[in-house]
Amino acid sequence: MFQMLAIDTFNADIICLLLFPLVPLAAYGLVRLLRSKFGSGAAGPIEKPPENAGGMESVNAADHRLGLLSLIWRALTGPAPWLRVVLIAAAVFYAVVVYYRPALEDGLNGGHQWDFGTYYQAARLAAEGGDPYLAHERYNFKHPYTYPPYTVKLFAPFVSMDLHEARQTFFILKLAVLGALALLWALLLIRNVEGAFLLLLVAAYGFHKSLLVELESGNVNLFEIALIWGGVGAFARRKPVLFALCILAAALCKFWPFLLIGMLLFFEDRRSRIVFIAACLAFFALNFGSYLFDPEQFARFAETSASRFEELELTGWNPSALSFFRFYRGELAAWSGWNLPPFLDYAGWGLFAFAVFAVYWETIVRRRSIREPMEFALFTLFAYALILPRFKDFSFVLLLAPAVYVLQRKVPDWTARALLLLLVCVNFHEYVAMFAASALYLAFAWSQNRPVPGTPAS
C-alpha cells in the first residue's frame, strides 16, 4: 500500500481531492476554537415588527388624492393582490413562449445538451475498455470528463441508446426532476397563490435565466440541486441521517456540495455530530478507495479537474466572485496598460468571502438570531453560493426558491421588495446574478439582526 502511495501520480491535485472531504471537520474545529476564544455573545431571538407596519400592505395617505393612480397602487399592494398576480402571469407566459418553448422543443428533439454529450462519450469509451478521461480527444468533444471514476457507471445505461435518443431520455428525466423539485419547493416554502406566481416569475427570469441555461446545458446540476433540496427538507424535519445521505449523493460528481454537510452542527446534539463525522469519513473512504482501485485513472481525474478549475470561465459561464475579480482585473489591465499580478484575483475573492463569512458569523454564531432549521438552511445556501470560487450560471437554480422566500417574508417594504425583484429578474449583465444573490443575503441577515424600535441594541 505504501509503495502505491509513493507513485508519481500522487501529486498535489490528488492530495487536495482526497483531503477535501475532511475540510468540514477542519472547519468545525476552527469554529470551536473561535467560539472558545471569543464566545458566542448569543442574543435572544429578535421580535419581528408587525407585518403591516410600514410594509407592503400600507398605503400612503397622499395616494388617496391621486384617483386612478391610487386605485392601481392599492390593487398592486393591497391585501387582494390579483392585479399583481395577473401581471406576473403575463410575464411568465411571455418567458415560456419566447425563451422556454424553443428550449423545450429542442431538448425533446434531442438537441443541445452539450454537457450530456461528454458524459455519454465517456461512458461509451469506458464500456469499450478505454479511459473515460480521454473521450473528448477520441470523439472530438470540447471538454473532458471531470467527475470521479466511479461516476461513469451512472451514465452507463444510456450507452445502449444512440446519442440522440440518450439526450432525449436524459432531458425527459430532467423535466421530471424539475417537476419534483418545484413540488418540493411549494411544500416547503410557498404559502399562498401570490407566492406560487412569484416563484414562477423568479424561475423564468431569475439570476440571468439560470433555469433556461440549465435546461439547455445537459448538466447533472439539476439532479444535484434536487438532492440538496431533499436534504434541506430532511434537515428542516431534524432527520440528520437522511440529510447526510442526500448531501453525499449530491456530492458524487462535484465535491462542492459536500461542504453543506457542516449544517449538521446547527443541531448541537451528539447524534448529529456523529452523523457529521461519519459522513466526512465515508466520503473520504469512497474517494480514497477509488484512488487505491486505479491510481492512474484517479490521477487523470485530478489532472482534468485541476485544468478545468484553472480555466475558470469568465463572465456568463461562471459568474462567481473569483471570476468577477479575474475578469475585471483583466479589463483594468487592458484599459490602463498596467501589469496587474494574478494574485489580486484571489485577494479580492478572499476579501469578499471574508465579508460573507463575517455576516454569517454575526447572524448564526454571535447573535444566534436564526433558530429555525429551515431559515438556517436557506441562509447557509446563500453563503455557500457566494463564497464558492466556481459557481456556474445554471447553479443559481439552487437559489430560486430562497430568493422568493426572502422577497416575501424578509423584505416588508414594498419599494425595497420591488427593487430586489428587479435586480433578480432583469438580465442586463452576467454578474448581476452574483450581485442579486449578495443583496438577498444581506437583506436576509438585516431582517434577522436589525434592532426593533424601543429595544436596546445588542
Secondary structure, 3 states (H helix, E strand, C coil): CHHHHCCCCCCHHHHHHHHHHHHHHHHHHHHHHHHHHHCCCCCCCCCCCCCCCCCCCCCCHHHHHCCHHHHHHHHHHCCCCHHHHHHHHHHHHHHHHHHHHHHHHHHHCCCCCHHHHHHHHHHHHHHCCCCHHHHHHHCCCCCCCCCCHHHHHHHHHHHHCCHHHHHHHHHHHHHHHHHHHHHHHHHHCCCCHHHHHHHHHHHHHHHHHHHHHHHHHCCCHHHHHHHHHHHHHHHHCCCHHHHHHHHHHHCCCCCHHHHHHHHHHHCCCHHHHHHHHHHHHHHHHHHHHHHHHCHHHHHHHHHHHHHHHHHCCCHHHCCCHHHHHHHHHHHHHHHHCCCCCCHHHHHHHHHHHHHHHHHHHHHHHHCCCCCCHHHHHHHHHHHHHHHCCCCCHHHHHHHHHHHHHHHHHCCCCHHHHHHHHHHHHCCCCCCHHHHHHHHHHHHHHHHHHCCCCCCCCC
